[in-house]
Amino acid sequence: MTRTRFKKPKKNKTPGRIGVYDVKSTPERTQCLMARAFTEKDLAVAFGVDITTIEYWKRNKEEFREAMEKGKDLADQNVVKSLYKAALGYSHRDTKFVATKFGVQAIPTIKQYPPDITACIFWLKNRKRAEWADVQRTEITSDVNIEINGKFDLKILTPEEQKFVRSIAIKQIKELQGVSSN
């Protein structure tokens, strides 16, 4: 029994062909494909070229790059519309097929979907961040100067208030001594 030796394929020393680029149809086709959520890798397969060719076109062909961006924007707009519909709830016409003794009957119906709470929360957290963010930021500023003559019993204050009063006292002492509190 003899063994067959397989030759390793030769590596090209020069880059391959850059692919066929039609100034009119390639950007149009690109925009349509990107609007359907194609990736750059998917574009390469659709055009029958290598991914490096797509990258080359993106770098050197302005109309191609713009078509990619427009297509991505269209896909994003479709997602926004779908999220909005899901957040509010929606209905659509449907056909229900029912088997009867006379055969299969098609009955037109309206299918309803209730509002999706997750979609509502997602929408509001992104569109109304100030009111719906998970993190509430509270900033307290004060220009109030309180002067206490005599003794003041800190025990009547809550632990948080005591901590606050102590921090103010320490700050004022440092200022009196000429030391910056920063």
C-alpha positions in Angstrom: 0.0 0.0 0.0 1.4 3.3 -1.0 0.8 6.6 0.7 -0.4 9.6 -1.2 1.3 12.8 -0.3 -0.8 15.9 -0.3 0.8 19.1 -1.3 0.2 22.1 0.8 -1.5 24.9 -1.2 0.8 27.7 -2.2 0.2 31.0 -0.5 -0.3 33.9 -2.8 2.4 36.5 -2.5 0.3 39.2 -4.0 -3.2 40.1 -2.9 -6.1 38.7 -4.8 -8.6 40.5 -7.0 -10.5 43.3 -5.3 -13.9 42.1 -6.5 -16.3 43.6 -8.9 -17.7 46.9 -7.7 -20.5 48.5 -9.7 -20.8 52.2 -8.8 -24.6 52.1 -9.3 -25.8 48.7 -8.0 -23.4 47.9 -5.3 -24.3 50.8 -2.9 -28.1 50.1 -3.5 -27.7 46.4 -2.9 -25.6 47.2 0.2 -28.2 49.5 1.7 -30.9 46.9 1.2 -28.9 44.1 2.7 -27.8 46.2 5.7 -31.4 47.2 6.3 -32.0 43.5 6.8 -29.4 43.3 9.5 -26.6 41.9 7.4 -23.1 42.0 8.9 -19.9 42.8 6.9 -19.2 39.1 6.8 -22.7 38.5 5.3 -22.1 41.2 2.8 -18.9 39.5 1.7 -20.8 36.3 1.1 -23.6 38.1 -0.8 -21.2 39.8 -3.1 -19.0 36.7 -3.5 -15.9 38.5 -2.2 -13.6 38.2 0.8 -14.2 40.2 4.0 -11.1 42.2 3.3 -12.7 43.4 0.1 -15.7 44.7 2.0 -13.2 46.5 4.4 -11.4 48.0 1.4 -14.6 49.2 -0.1 -15.7 50.7 3.2 -12.4 52.6 3.5 -12.1 53.8 -0.1 -15.6 54.0 -1.5 -17.6 56.8 0.2 -20.9 55.8 -1.5 -20.5 52.3 -0.2 -19.8 53.5 3.3 -22.8 55.8 3.2 -25.0 53.0 1.9 -23.9 50.8 4.8 -24.7 53.6 7.3 -28.2 54.3 5.8 -29.0 50.5 5.8 -28.0 50.2 9.4 -30.2 53.3 10.3 -33.2 51.7 8.5 -32.7 48.5 10.5 -32.5 50.5 13.7 -35.7 52.4 12.9 -37.5 49.1 12.3 -36.4 47.8 15.7 -37.5 51.1 17.4 -40.9 50.8 15.7 -41.2 47.1 16.9 -40.1 48.0 20.4 -42.6 50.9 20.5 -45.5 48.6 19.3 -44.5 45.9 21.9 -44.4 48.5 24.7 -47.9 49.8 23.9 -49.5 46.5 22.8 -50.9 45.9 19.4 -53.3 43.8 17.3 -53.3 42.4 13.8 -55.6 40.4 11.5 -55.1 36.6 11.6 -56.8 33.5 10.2 -57.8 30.6 12.4 -58.3 27.3 10.8 -60.9 25.0 12.4 -61.8 21.5 11.4 -65.5 20.9 11.2 -67.6 18.0 9.8 -67.8 19.9 6.5 -64.0 20.3 6.2 -61.5 22.9 7.3 -62.8 26.4 7.6 -60.8 29.6 7.7 -62.1 32.0 10.3 -60.8 35.6 10.2 -59.8 36.8 13.7 -58.0 39.7 15.3 -55.0 38.7 17.4 -54.2 41.0 20.2 -50.9 41.4 22.2 -51.0 43.2 25.5 -48.4 45.8 26.4 -45.0 44.3 27.2 -43.8 45.7 30.6 -40.1 44.9 29.8 -40.3 46.9 26.6 -42.0 49.8 28.5 -39.2 49.8 31.1 -36.5 49.6 28.5 -38.0 52.4 26.5 -38.4 54.7 29.5 -35.0 54.0 30.9 -33.4 55.0 27.6 -35.7 57.9 26.6 -36.5 59.4 30.0 -33.2 58.6 31.9 -33.7 61.4 34.5 -37.0 60.0 35.7 -36.5 56.2 35.1 -32.9 55.4 35.7 -32.0 52.7 38.2 -29.6 55.0 40.0 -30.9 58.1 41.6 -28.4 60.9 42.0 -28.9 63.4 44.8 -26.7 66.4 45.2 -27.0 68.5 48.4 -25.5 71.9 48.4 -25.8 74.4 51.1 -24.6 77.9 51.9 -26.1 77.8 55.4 -23.9 79.0 58.2 -25.0 77.8 61.6 -23.5 79.3 64.7 -24.1 77.5 67.9 -23.2 79.1 71.2 -23.1 76.9 74.1 -23.6 73.1 74.2 -25.6 71.1 71.7 -26.7 67.6 72.4 -26.0 65.5 69.3 -27.9 62.5 70.8 -31.2 64.0 69.6 -30.0 63.6 66.0 -30.1 60.5 63.8 -26.8 58.8 63.1 -26.8 60.2 59.6 -27.4 63.7 60.9 -24.7 63.3 63.5 -22.2 62.2 60.8 -23.2 65.2 58.7 -22.8 67.7 61.6 -19.4 66.2 62.5 -18.2 66.5 58.9 -19.3 70.2 58.8 -17.6 70.8 62.1 -14.3 69.2 60.9 -14.5 71.2 57.7 -15.0 74.5 59.6 -12.1 73.7 62.0 -9.8 73.0 59.1 -10.8 76.3 57.5 -10.2 78.2 60.7 -6.7 76.6 60.9 -6.0 77.5 57.2 -6.0 73.9 56.0 -7.8 73.2 52.8 -10.4 70.5 53.0 -9.7 69.3 49.4 
